[in-house]
């Protein structure tokens, strides 16, 4: 071959022996076309087998990990599907329970007004009312205390719709019933009188509020009140505190003088 002499061949052989590279490879490195750190030597058959074995082991490990991840994903999806079914079942049961509760509540809370009745309907509306609590208001027109009680009972009738509130003229309910006893409340349950309240003095006199009447009825169970203490006691404490502060202010003024 022209251009290649024995000296060139020796240089090439020396390069191969010293660096493991040919002169051409060194030339490529100088040109920047090859990495000097890269071993250009072809792998032996043992190295190739070892490398292939490592690659195969890595691939098998990746397959196993993929199978594990897939299995875990399937289990998670099954669990989520099971949870959704359980949740839907619970929601459906809760919905049915609430519907039943609302139906029962609707049956109980069917009143909501203070209704005027007469003597002929008294038995049907009051004594034959069954398990319903009935508050009977005996009144007479033109009596201020009766007007006050009527206002309070109308408030309570709207609030406690499961309790029946009725009113009847006193002379129609009980012949000869004295006006001094008015207003009177007769509280019935299961056809019997559970309690009677005669006059506003049973509550808080002319200061009677709806809370006073609610508290009294709540103690019987005629209404489901959330009032925990007698409103009269609360007002009495407030009045006492107010009076005490007045005395303290008077004492302070005396000391200043």
Wavefront OBJ file of the C-alpha trace (Angstrom):
o trace
v 0.000 0.000 0.000
v 1.382 3.439 -0.919
v 1.926 6.004 1.831
v 2.351 3.474 4.576
v 5.889 2.320 5.392
v 7.459 0.077 7.993
v 8.136 3.026 10.262
v 4.501 3.981 10.215
v 3.574 0.436 11.044
v 5.977 0.415 14.036
v 4.491 3.666 15.365
v 1.045 2.202 15.067
v 2.113 -0.953 16.890
v 3.844 1.081 19.644
v 0.719 3.164 20.149
v -1.385 0.068 20.407
v 1.001 -1.491 22.938
v 1.355 1.650 25.105
v -2.157 3.061 25.011
v -4.262 0.311 23.566
v -5.191 2.693 20.741
v -4.160 2.922 17.134
v -2.568 5.994 15.637
v -5.752 6.696 13.789
v -7.669 6.668 17.120
v -5.110 9.053 18.635
v -5.588 11.284 15.630
v -9.362 11.195 16.140
v -8.882 12.117 19.815
v -6.735 15.122 18.833
v -9.458 16.230 16.462
v -12.005 15.927 19.272
v -13.965 13.178 17.572
v -13.234 10.547 20.244
v -13.040 10.474 24.064
v -9.544 9.560 25.281
v -11.035 8.071 28.471
v -13.155 5.634 26.540
v -11.688 2.171 26.241
v -11.922 1.273 22.557
v -11.102 -2.319 23.213
v -13.853 -4.726 22.181
v -15.273 -6.728 25.137
v -14.238 -10.319 25.556
v -16.798 -13.096 25.326
v -16.760 -13.510 29.139
v -17.301 -9.786 29.638
v -20.073 -9.827 27.070
v -21.751 -12.796 28.818
v -21.430 -11.056 32.205
v -22.854 -7.844 30.787
v -25.714 -9.707 29.122
v -26.397 -11.552 32.381
v -26.505 -8.252 34.302
v -28.834 -6.727 31.748
v -31.082 -9.783 31.905
v -31.177 -9.665 35.713
v -32.021 -5.981 35.609
v -34.815 -6.579 33.121
v -36.223 -9.431 35.212
v -36.121 -7.199 38.318
v -37.932 -4.451 36.441
v -40.571 -6.940 35.293
v -41.094 -8.190 38.855
v -41.360 -4.635 40.177
v -43.804 -3.776 37.415
v -45.913 -6.820 38.270
v -45.901 -5.857 41.959
v -46.923 -2.279 41.174
v -49.669 -3.542 38.867
v -50.952 -5.954 41.517
v -50.924 -3.232 44.181
v -52.754 -0.896 41.809
v -55.396 -3.545 41.136
v -55.807 -4.152 44.882
v -56.117 -0.418 45.501
v -58.740 -0.085 42.775
v -60.674 -3.046 44.192
v -60.509 -1.500 47.652
v -61.673 1.868 46.349
v -64.529 0.206 44.517
v -65.447 -1.662 47.707
v -65.239 1.557 49.726
v -67.480 3.326 47.203
v -70.041 0.526 47.452
v -69.973 0.657 51.255
v -70.224 4.449 51.234
v -73.139 4.379 48.811
v -74.840 1.751 50.944
v -74.365 3.824 54.104
v -75.633 6.963 52.371
v -78.700 5.119 51.131
v -79.420 3.755 54.627
v -78.970 7.229 56.124
v -81.286 8.728 53.498
v -83.983 6.163 54.318
v -83.563 6.803 58.040
v -83.870 10.587 57.566
v -86.976 10.136 55.413
v -88.575 8.058 58.157
v -87.612 10.656 60.742
v -89.064 13.450 58.629
v -92.266 11.466 58.120
v -92.601 10.928 61.866
v -91.791 14.570 62.524
v -94.390 15.625 59.968
v -96.983 13.448 61.684
v -96.188 14.954 65.077
v -95.734 18.583 64.032
v -99.137 19.018 62.451
v -100.518 21.873 64.568
v -98.665 25.203 64.773
v -101.583 27.515 65.660
v -103.702 28.522 68.625
v -107.085 27.194 67.527
v -110.440 28.315 68.940
v -112.756 25.429 69.844
v -116.295 25.216 71.210
v -117.980 23.084 73.871
v -119.310 20.442 71.398
v -115.809 19.741 70.018
v -114.061 19.814 73.414
v -114.149 16.055 73.925
v -112.830 15.247 70.458
v -110.160 17.962 70.404
v -108.960 17.568 73.988
v -109.842 14.455 75.951
v -109.718 12.150 72.923
v -106.492 13.581 71.480
v -104.547 10.440 72.395
v -100.810 10.700 73.058
v -100.719 14.363 72.023
v -100.105 17.039 74.640
v -102.953 19.576 74.626
v -102.800 23.041 76.199
v -106.308 24.443 76.782
v -106.531 28.198 77.303
v -109.632 29.397 79.173
v -110.195 33.064 78.421
v -112.723 35.861 78.354
v -112.717 38.792 75.958
v -111.784 42.192 77.377
v -109.520 40.913 80.168
v -105.971 42.315 79.687
v -104.292 39.327 81.326
v -106.070 37.016 78.900
v -104.881 39.133 75.978
v -101.297 38.873 77.242
v -101.535 35.099 77.635
v -103.043 34.748 74.157
v -100.025 36.511 72.647
v -97.618 34.204 74.488
v -99.489 31.059 73.478
v -99.574 32.050 69.818
v -95.795 32.367 69.938
v -95.422 28.936 71.509
v -97.906 27.293 69.142
v -95.778 28.354 66.171
v -92.622 27.119 67.899
v -93.876 23.746 69.190
v -95.976 22.298 66.395
v -96.164 18.841 67.979
v -98.224 20.262 70.869
v -101.853 21.186 70.341
v -102.791 24.664 71.605
v -106.518 25.465 71.789
v -108.570 28.212 73.396
v -112.173 28.236 74.552
v -114.296 30.845 76.312
v -114.330 30.112 80.014
v -118.135 30.291 80.386
v -118.503 27.793 77.572
v -115.993 25.353 78.995
v -117.050 25.595 82.656
v -120.315 27.290 83.571
v -119.894 29.869 86.296
v -116.106 29.840 86.137
v -114.921 33.004 87.961
v -113.174 35.720 85.971
v -110.618 36.191 88.757
v -109.101 32.824 87.790
v -108.460 33.917 84.234
v -106.388 33.277 82.316
v -106.300 29.556 83.101
v -104.313 26.865 81.339
v -105.383 23.218 81.490
v -102.662 20.847 80.249
v -103.966 17.470 79.049
v -102.118 14.295 78.152
v -103.749 11.023 77.142
v -107.158 12.377 78.122
v -106.178 13.437 81.649
v -105.347 16.814 83.195
v -101.619 16.781 83.944
v -101.540 20.294 85.406
v -103.560 23.499 85.624
v -102.197 27.037 85.837
v -104.606 29.570 87.323
v -103.846 33.242 86.662
v -100.665 34.988 85.555
v -99.299 34.699 89.087
v -98.434 31.108 88.203
v -95.818 32.548 85.866
v -94.416 36.066 86.274
v -97.533 38.214 86.609
v -97.792 41.046 84.119
v -94.113 40.483 83.244
v -94.873 36.994 81.923
v -92.922 36.183 78.770
v -93.202 33.323 76.308
v -90.106 31.833 77.945
v -91.879 31.754 81.326
v -94.776 29.770 79.877
v -92.435 27.556 77.836
v -90.402 26.744 80.937
v -93.499 25.755 82.907
v -94.839 23.582 80.090
v -91.401 22.098 79.543
v -91.235 20.876 83.138
v -94.303 18.766 82.403
v -92.978 17.486 79.082
v -95.731 19.243 77.147
v -93.065 20.946 74.986
v -89.456 20.001 74.245
v -87.797 23.111 75.605
v -84.093 23.934 75.528
v -84.421 26.406 78.405
v -82.326 25.013 81.264
v -83.171 27.372 84.122
v -86.301 29.171 85.271
v -86.359 32.560 83.464
v -87.795 34.163 86.600
v -84.687 33.212 88.566
v -82.469 34.659 85.860
v -84.377 37.947 85.906
v -84.267 38.030 89.690
v -80.470 37.663 89.645
v -80.148 40.415 87.059
v -82.353 42.695 89.149
v -80.334 41.926 92.284
v -77.064 42.651 90.487
v -78.487 45.918 89.199
v -79.574 46.940 92.697
v -76.191 45.995 94.159
v -74.385 48.070 91.542
v -76.654 50.983 92.434
v -75.711 50.708 96.113
v -72.023 50.473 95.195
v -72.273 53.620 93.080
v -73.985 55.448 95.963
v -71.224 54.385 98.370
v -68.589 55.540 95.866
v -70.283 58.933 95.557
v -70.400 59.257 99.365
v -66.672 58.499 99.631
v -65.888 61.163 97.040
v -67.741 63.753 99.104
l 1 2 3 4 5 6 7 8 9 10 11 12 13 14 15 16 17 18 19 20 21 22 23 24 25 26 27 28 29 30 31 32 33 34 35 36 37 38 39 40 41 42 43 44 45 46 47 48 49 50 51 52 53 54 55 56 57 58 59 60 61 62 63 64 65 66 67 68 69 70 71 72 73 74 75 76 77 78 79 80 81 82 83 84 85 86 87 88 89 90 91 92 93 94 95 96 97 98 99 100 101 102 103 104 105 106 107 108 109 110 111 112 113 114 115 116 117 118 119 120 121 122 123 124 125 126 127 128 129 130 131 132 133 134 135 136 137 138 139 140 141 142 143 144 145 146 147 148 149 150 151 152 153 154 155 156 157 158 159 160 161 162 163 164 165 166 167 168 169 170 171 172 173 174 175 176 177 178 179 180 181 182 183 184 185 186 187 188 189 190 191 192 193 194 195 196 197 198 199 200 201 202 203 204 205 206 207 208 209 210 211 212 213 214 215 216 217 218 219 220 221 222 223 224 225 226 227 228 229 230 231 232 233 234 235 236 237 238 239 240 241 242 243 244 245 246 247 248 249 250 251 252 253 254 255 256 257
